[in-house]
Amino acid sequence: MKSPIKSKHYIEPDILLVHKPKGLSSFDVIRQMRPILGTRKIGHAGTLDPLATGLMILGIDTGTKKLTQYLKLPKTYIAEILIGKSTTTGDLEGEIIEDKFVEKNDVRNDEMEYQLLQMKGSHTLKVPLYSAIKVQGKALYTYARRGETPPYIPEKEMNILSIQILDSYNKGIYHVVKIRVEVSSGTYIRTLGEEFGRRIGYPATLQNLHRVSISNYLDANAYHFHKKKKNRYPGIVRAIIQLLFVKKK
């Protein structure tokens, strides 16, 4: 069956680049794509958190068997780190753990850039409590949602390949640092945001996260399933409605 999606969004006949909008889980994306592609057999090569946006790689039918070769590819993100607040989830979806007024003298651009550059390389850090990593057969987020304390929180090697500041600005009592970061597979940007805050002496959490690319595959080339077709003739439609419902004098 011919795909209803243009060939420019495919990197192989059964491997598709798809943009994930904000507010959907990665599995929600698969659910949305099933009726579009006319198949239930769809998988993905790496999740994105519900509040994140950007590129996902989907395998369709036979493509699901190829996804392992895409799982380990490096990923590039644009992230906004909110300095002065920490949450249970490491992003704005969670409950606030700590709020702290950010002193302007404590967040000089040169110091923040220095601390960010120091983070380049490999780090062994704890994974987020709200993650799918399993401990004694249960995903960590299962413990968190039940209000239970897991037996332990695993640590994982996370590797920052490159990192740079794109912007920095005050936001009320907080401060926001916008960064571009390329990481190895399995690196949690929420964890890196919290680690950056720790290094400059403040609680921190992610405000926004956008996956720009997976290796050389760009979100700019991805299929946007959530875009609605615009009415090409809004004036004509409005005029017809007025003619139908206007009362004759």
C-alpha positions in Angstrom: 0.0 0.0 0.0 1.3 3.4 -1.0 2.1 5.6 2.0 0.0 8.8 2.4 3.1 10.5 3.7 5.6 12.2 1.4 8.9 10.3 0.7 11.0 13.2 2.0 10.0 12.3 5.6 11.4 8.7 5.2 15.0 7.7 5.6 14.2 4.1 4.5 11.0 2.8 3.0 9.9 1.5 6.4 11.7 4.1 8.7 9.9 7.4 9.2 10.9 10.8 10.8 8.1 12.2 12.9 7.8 15.4 14.9 6.4 14.9 18.4 4.3 17.9 19.7 4.1 19.0 23.3 1.7 17.2 25.6 1.8 13.7 24.0 3.7 10.7 25.2 5.8 8.8 22.8 3.2 6.0 22.7 0.5 8.6 21.9 2.5 9.4 18.8 2.3 5.7 17.7 -1.4 5.7 18.4 -1.9 8.8 16.3 0.2 7.3 13.4 -1.5 3.9 13.2 -4.6 5.1 11.3 -2.5 7.4 9.1 -0.2 4.6 8.1 -2.9 1.8 8.1 -0.9 -0.5 10.4 -0.7 -1.3 14.1 2.9 -2.5 13.8 4.9 0.6 14.6 7.8 1.1 17.1 10.1 3.9 17.9 13.9 4.4 18.5 13.9 6.4 21.7 11.2 8.1 23.8 10.6 11.8 24.4 9.0 13.1 27.6 5.4 14.4 27.3 6.5 18.0 27.8 9.3 17.7 25.2 9.0 18.2 21.5 11.0 17.2 18.5 12.3 14.3 16.4 11.3 10.7 16.8 12.3 7.8 14.5 9.5 5.3 13.8 9.8 1.8 12.4 6.8 0.6 10.4 6.0 -3.1 9.9 9.4 -4.6 8.9 11.1 -1.4 10.0 10.5 -2.3 13.7 13.3 -4.9 13.3 15.7 -2.2 12.2 15.2 0.2 15.2 18.1 -1.1 17.2 20.6 0.5 14.7 19.0 3.9 15.4 18.7 3.5 19.2 22.4 4.2 19.9 22.8 7.2 17.7 23.8 10.6 19.4 21.1 13.1 19.9 21.1 16.9 19.9 18.7 19.0 22.0 17.8 22.6 22.7 17.0 22.8 26.4 15.9 25.7 28.7 17.0 25.2 32.2 15.1 27.0 34.9 17.5 28.0 37.7 16.0 28.4 41.2 13.4 25.6 41.1 13.6 21.8 41.4 10.7 19.4 41.0 10.0 15.7 41.5 10.2 15.0 37.8 13.1 17.2 36.7 10.7 19.3 34.6 7.7 21.5 35.0 5.3 18.5 35.1 6.3 17.6 38.7 5.7 19.0 42.1 8.0 21.6 43.5 10.7 20.4 45.8 12.6 23.6 46.3 12.2 27.3 45.3 15.0 29.7 45.7 15.4 33.4 44.7 18.3 33.7 42.2 20.7 36.5 43.0 21.8 38.3 39.8 25.4 38.3 40.8 25.4 34.5 41.1 24.4 33.8 37.5 27.0 35.7 35.5 27.2 34.4 31.9 31.0 33.8 32.0 30.6 31.7 35.1 27.7 29.7 33.7 29.5 29.1 30.4 32.6 27.9 32.3 30.5 25.5 34.4 28.7 24.2 31.3 32.0 23.6 29.4 33.3 21.7 32.4 30.3 19.3 32.0 31.6 18.2 28.6 32.6 14.5 28.7 31.5 11.4 30.6 29.6 11.5 33.9 28.1 8.8 36.1 24.8 10.3 37.4 21.6 9.0 38.9 18.7 8.5 36.5 15.5 10.5 37.1 13.0 9.0 39.6 10.4 9.5 36.9 12.0 7.2 34.3 11.4 3.8 32.8 14.6 2.3 34.2 13.6 -0.9 36.1 14.6 -1.7 39.7 13.7 -5.1 41.0 11.3 -5.6 38.0 9.4 -2.3 38.4 9.9 0.9 36.4 11.1 3.8 38.7 8.1 5.9 37.7 5.8 3.1 39.2 7.4 3.6 42.6 7.2 7.4 42.2 3.5 7.4 41.2 2.6 5.2 44.2 4.5 7.4 46.6 6.9 4.5 47.3 10.7 4.8 47.8 12.6 2.5 45.4 15.2 0.2 46.9 17.8 2.3 45.1 18.1 4.7 42.2 20.5 3.4 39.5 23.4 5.4 38.2 24.2 5.6 34.5 27.1 6.9 32.4 26.0 10.0 30.5 28.2 11.5 27.9 28.1 15.2 26.7 29.7 15.5 23.3 29.2 19.2 22.9 27.5 22.0 24.8 27.0 25.8 24.4 24.9 28.6 25.8 22.4 30.1 23.3 20.6 32.6 25.7 20.4 33.6 29.3 17.7 35.8 30.9 15.8 36.6 34.1 12.3 35.3 34.7 10.8 36.7 37.8 12.7 35.3 40.8 14.3 32.7 38.5 16.9 32.7 35.8 16.7 30.7 32.5 19.7 29.3 30.6 19.0 28.1 27.0 21.5 25.6 25.8 22.3 23.4 22.8 23.7 20.1 23.8 24.7 16.9 21.9 24.7 13.7 24.0 25.2 10.0 23.7 22.2 7.7 23.7 20.7 7.1 27.1 21.6 10.5 28.5 18.8 12.2 30.5 18.7 16.0 29.8 16.6 16.4 33.0 19.5 15.0 35.0 22.0 17.3 33.2 19.9 20.3 34.0 19.8 19.4 37.7 23.5 18.7 37.7 24.2 22.1 36.2 22.1 23.8 38.9 24.1 21.9 41.6 27.3 23.1 40.1 26.3 26.8 40.3 24.6 26.3 43.8 20.9 26.4 42.8 18.0 24.0 42.3 17.2 23.6 38.7 14.7 21.9 36.4 13.9 21.8 32.7 11.5 24.5 31.4 11.5 23.3 27.8 13.2 20.6 25.8 13.3 20.1 22.0 15.1 17.3 20.2 16.7 18.9 17.1 18.3 15.8 15.6 19.3 12.2 16.0 22.7 11.9 14.4 22.3 13.5 10.9 18.5 13.1 10.8 16.8 16.4 11.4 13.5 17.4 13.0 13.2 19.9 10.2 12.6 17.0 7.9 10.0 15.2 10.1 6.4 14.6 9.4 4.0 16.7 11.4 0.8 14.7 11.9 -0.8 17.2 14.3 -1.0 20.1 11.8 -4.6 20.8 10.7 -5.3 21.9 7.2 -6.2 25.5 7.0 -9.3 26.6 5.3 -8.2 28.0 1.9 -11.4 30.1 1.6 -12.2 31.5 5.0 -14.0 34.6 3.6 -16.2 32.6 1.3 -17.2 30.2 4.1 -18.0 33.1 6.5 -20.1 34.8 3.8 -22.1 31.6 3.2 -22.8 31.2 6.9 -24.0 34.8 7.1 -26.4 34.3 4.2 -27.8 31.2 5.7 -28.5 32.5 9.1 -29.1 36.3 8.6 -32.7 37.2 9.3 -34.6 38.8 6.5 -35.9 42.2 7.4 
